[in-house]
Amino acid sequence: MACLHDHECGDHNCAADWSLYNHIDIPKVVALNESVAGSVKSVFKSWDQRLETSGV
């Protein structure tokens, strides 16, 4: 499978490159009606940590 860039995706994980995580300002994230203040910040994870459930 060829990507629109300069490598084969079989050799590279392209999903991390397209993640919006890098554009989220985590310290400024807020949610209304949180049962635990600040807990919404644990929802956002980097691609490498997406499957980790500790700390949630």
Secondary structure, 3 states (H helix, E strand, C coil): CECCCCCEHHHCCHHHHHCCHHHCCHHHCCCCCCCCCCHHHHHCCCHHHCCCCCCC
